[in-house]
Amino acid sequence: MSGTDGSQGSSPIVVILGRQGSGKGTQSDLIVAEYGFVHVSTGDMLRAAVAEQTELGRKAGELMDRGELVPDDIMCGIVADRLGRTDVVEHGVLLDGFPRTTPQADALESITADRGGIDVALNLDVPVDEVMRRMLDRGRSDDTVEAIERRLALYEEQTEPLLEWFAARDLLAVVDGVGNTDEVFGRVREVLEGVLARR
Ligand code: AMP
């Protein structure tokens, strides 16, 4: 098959967004199982670096403990490197936790420019009161109402401009994240089928 948009032969680049408690982890697992994309979670990569006590881990660990972001230049380097690896080039990627800022989104756009760009950003949309209820239900000790509110506010602050960034490029797909796992995955699949069919 030949394409005219330069994306021929390239693999999908899919971004997943969603606040804590949105079911993003569960839906990510289902997506990679169904479509074979490589799941690249920058949070997981950073936690691994912390556990291995690499130089990156030492730099990132403190920032993560304080709930702050790791600087954009570091993150963009890590992701550029990861997206250049054979598995991603062959199977495509589900990016989870990146981009977190608009400079990161700009970087992702240029990293992927020669392979047809970003395909779609799925935003798993669950209202704040619903995620609050879900997180309190799971009863983890760090899930106090205050801590949850702080994390949600931070997420909102960071993510709102990103939603606009994707929407401005017609790359944003808002998926209703309320319902059971299968219902939500059905909606995710519908979006992805549409996106993949248009490539
Ligand atoms: P997560 O598991 O995605 O919530 O990430 C855990 C922590 O890792 C975040 O609170 C940040 O400190 C850091 N982190 C993960 N991804 C990024 C990113 N794209 N940019 C900056 N910091 C990040």
Residues whose N, C-alpha, C, O or C-beta is under 5 A from the ligand:
A	BS01	AMP	T42 G43 D44 L46 L63 M64 G67 E68 L69 V70 M75 G97 F98 P99 R100
